[in-house]
Amino acid sequence: MSVQERAWLLVAGHELSTRVGAAALSIGGAVAPADRALVRRLEPGQEAPLVANIGTAPLNVMLSAVGLPAQPSGPEEQGFTFRRQILDGRGRPIDLAKVRVGEALVVVLEGEAKVTTEGPVLVVDPLPAGLAIENVRLAGSAQLGDLSWLGPLSDAARVDFREDRFVAALEAAVEGGGFRLVYLARAVTPGTYAVPPARVEDLVNPRRFARTGGGTMTILPRKTGG
């Protein structure tokens, strides 16, 4: 479903949750209140309690499971080509096993629509722990200064620099239409971290998407003199 369809379902679910009528539930043998939404969190390995309808009205049940994959997802392209490059300030690839605290990284996200999209396009790049985004919008070579080697960049309808990700919304793309986005990040905390895949998708038709591969990054302490 599209983002808009999921939003309408959320609104409808909230409205229906106030119309429970004669519903009554038993959870693990105990009668549960039927005048509000019920949420139960299960710890890993914990057995789910038996849920029974002890009222007179029929009930619909929806079960959702959310988790993180044991192994990072591989790259995939369905309707887009997409790649991510992590470079230094001179445009050279960075060795992600030897990033130093204080080092600036230039992240380049570029791709192309294989078919015309049905709506806006969303680009999301989750930030590895240990990095912080430099809150500078790069939307044209006039603003780049000594990063002018990047060349022309796409103008995004909206750019959001969050603590844990970079997000950009683009207008609908035509077949063969490309995009190129850039943001800056800085290494701030030593350690070894997962690098999640970046993703692009058609907001109206989420079956059209692409993602990069994942990996790991090691941030080393700042070099000291001597």
Secondary structure, DSSP 8 states (H G I E B T S, - for coil): --HHHHHHHHHHHHHHTT--TT--EEETTEEE-SSS-------TT-----EEE-SSS------------SS----EEEBEEEEEEEE-TTS-B--TTSEETT-EEEEEEEEEESS--SS-EEEEEE--TTEEEE-----SGGG-GGGGGG------SEEEE-SSEEEEEE----TT-EEEEEEEEEE-S-EEEEE---EEEESS-TTSEEE---EEEEEE------
